[in-house]
Amino acid sequence: MARTISSKLPKVGTTIFTVMSQLANDTGAINLSQGFPSFDPPQGLTDRVAHHLLSGANQYAPMAGVPALRAAIAEKTERLQHRKIDIEHEITVCCGATEGLFSTVQALVRAGDEVIVFDPAYDSYEPAVTLAGGKTRHVSLVIENNGFDFAIDWELLADTVNSKTRLIILNFPHNPTGAILRRADLDRLAEIVRNTGCYLLSDEVYEHIIFDNEPHCSLLSHDELWERTLVVSSFGKTFHTTGWKIGYCIAPPYLSDEFRKVHQFNTFAISTPMQHAIADFLASDPDFYEQLPAFYQAKRDFFCGLLKDSRFRLQPARSTFFQILDYAEISAANDLELAKLWTQELGVASIPLTVFCEHPFTGTRLRFCFAKDDATLEAAAEKLTSL
Ligand SMILES: Cc1ncc(COP(=O)(O)O)c(C=O)c1O
């Protein structure tokens, strides 16, 4: 008889990213599903990794992170977001954003607390809340601009926040829709949380991939929000190094203290040579991340240009390296079925948006990753245009 266990995460299966990537591998489809670049990190960065690996930086790093890396992150944060960060008490290096998100939730959420996420929501948030004994409240984004833009419904958020709300998790620039926040949005958020006891967790892993000269409005740039916010980010997207899993969490001392209590027993410390290498590269080559918007905007425009004669409806993404395509004119199938079918039969893998939603509302939309070399994008676009 098969053995079973009373699962702590009964609703969790294999993530859609693994499912679709596996299907793409099995069928030989072009994989535009999972969000990872098909190109290498900058050589200036990998050279520094080799240097530190070979010069003895191979033992445990300090629990909060290598000081040089924390200093480099603080320098970048002050320059770009105009907030001076105390590297002793306000920055912790963690194992990718995933650990930053998980450790934050475990540190703050108590049994019975409510946590608000915005659908479509990145899939690691809810399991972390469930493991902490909390309850996830899903607030759907609203679709504006004739079906092209996603935005927070502020009234709905205000109605959902209550005395049990412990945490609101935000993710802007937003995966999968590319939605961004502007200064007025931060003010609106501040009004809503002003007289509440809730904290904010801001997942900003796409902080450097934002287009059309829009600035990234980090929650930590806002004085009032900063008092109750933990910002989590990652170098995976910024340096084409999703396999390294080096991220960080920036928060005021009282929140960083709680974060570190979990972090030190979750991962304790993060890869030492990688941290030194990223510290060096941040200091020596700030132009790399400064030019990232132009780099990915060119990819976005290339991909969208290739699809201009297709039957998909699209608006070029405002941020991230994902393009949403609306297939309403091509098929009436649901997005999960279609994503699988097109992987198997058309040879292009994508991610259906409904898997990020408690109550599907995103309609006929699929997410395609354009962090790929031009030949891959051309081959995928040719297939998509044939539909
Ligand atoms: C919105 C979002 N948050 C977090 C992560 C995880 O980041 P990391 O790989 O640094 O753990 C991802 C990765 O795709 C993401 O898209």
The ligand as an SDF file (V2000), in Angstrom:
LIG
                    3D

 16 16  0  0  0  0  0  0  0  0999 V2000
    8.9020   37.6750   -8.7820 C   0  0  0  0  0  0  0  0  0  0  0  0
   10.0270   36.7760   -8.4120 C   0  0  0  0  0  0  0  0  0  0  0  0
   10.4170   36.7160   -7.1320 N   0  0  0  0  0  0  0  0  0  0  0  0
   11.4140   35.9110   -6.7450 C   0  0  0  0  0  0  0  0  0  0  0  0
   12.0950   35.1230   -7.6460 C   0  0  0  0  0  0  0  0  0  0  0  0
   13.1740   34.2100   -7.1630 C   0  0  0  0  0  0  0  0  0  0  0  0
   14.4180   34.8290   -7.2320 O   0  0  0  0  0  0  0  0  0  0  0  0
   15.7360   34.0120   -6.8740 P   0  0  0  0  0  0  0  0  0  0  0  0
   16.0280   33.1310   -8.0400 O   0  0  0  0  0  0  0  0  0  0  0  0
   16.7720   35.0530   -6.6470 O   0  0  0  0  0  0  0  0  0  0  0  0
   15.4570   33.2080   -5.6640 O   0  0  0  0  0  0  0  0  0  0  0  0
   11.7310   35.1680   -8.9950 C   0  0  0  0  0  0  0  0  0  0  0  0
   12.4100   34.3070   -9.9740 C   0  0  0  0  0  0  0  0  0  0  0  0
   11.9210   34.0420  -11.0540 O   0  0  0  0  0  0  0  0  0  0  0  0
   10.6810   36.0180   -9.3930 C   0  0  0  0  0  0  0  0  0  0  0  0
   10.2880   36.0920  -10.6650 O   0  0  0  0  0  0  0  0  0  0  0  0
  1  2  1  0
  2  3  1  0
  2 15  2  0
  3  4  2  0
  4  5  1  0
  5  6  1  0
  5 12  2  0
  6  7  1  0
  7  8  1  0
  8  9  2  0
  8 10  1  0
  8 11  1  0
 12 13  1  0
 12 15  1  0
 13 14  2  0
 15 16  1  0
M  END
$$$$
